Amino acid sequence: MSSFPFLSMFAGSEIVSNADYLDVNFSAANFNMLPIVNFSIEQNIETYVSDLTLTTARLNFSSKYSGRITYLIRPASE
């Protein structure tokens, strides 16, 4: 039997302007293990996740970014 939390994923999108990063708070998901973070942006710049916790993640951009960020956060498989 799986021990996944009540929510199986957390999804959203945000628009930023001239940003170096975006902090995402997914505490409502109540994950009990570090999740997997997938995201996409509208431009071709380097992006990466840092400061990952059970409730937040920081999505970093290699240069100032303006546009939409779409993200999907889900539990890692056991």
N, C-alpha and C positions, 0 to 999 in steps of 0.2 A: 504494500500500500504506500502510496506517495505521501510525503509530508509537506507538500506545497502549501503556501499560505492561501488565505481566502481569495485574494486577487491573483490571477495567474499572470497578468501583465499590466503594465502601466504605459500608456501612450499619450503623446501630445505633440503640439507644435507651437513654436513661438517665432515672432519676428524681432530681430535685433538690428540695431543701427550702429555701425562703427565700433563693434565689440571685439575684444580680445578673447572672451570666453562667455559661456552661459552656465550658470548654476541651475541644476534641476533638482527640485525637491519632490521625492516620491514617497514620503513617509506614510501617506495614506494607504500605500500598498501593503505595509506591514510585512516586508520580506524577512525571513529568518536566516537567510544566507546571502552572501554578496551576489548581486544580480549580474546579468549580462546586459550591456548597454549597446544598442545599435542606434545609429542616427544617420541622417543624410542632410546635405545642404545643397543650395542651388549653384554654388560656384565650385571650381576645381582648385581648392586650397587644402593643404595638409590639416587634418583634424585628429584629435586624440582625446581620450578620457583620462582624467586624473582625479585624485581625491575621492575615490569611490568608497562609499560607506553603505550601510544597510538602508539609509534614508536619503542620501544625496549623491550627486556626481557633478563634476565640472567638465564641460565640453569645451576644449581649447581649440583656437584657430591659429594657424601659423602667421597670419597677418590680419589686419582689421577686416572684419566681415560685416556686411549689411545684407540682410535677407532672411529667409525662413529656414528654421531648423526643425526637422521632424524627428522624433525619437520614439523608440520602443524599448522598454526596460522589462526584463522578465527574469524569473529565477533561473539560476544555473541548475543543470540536471545533477542529480545525486551521483 
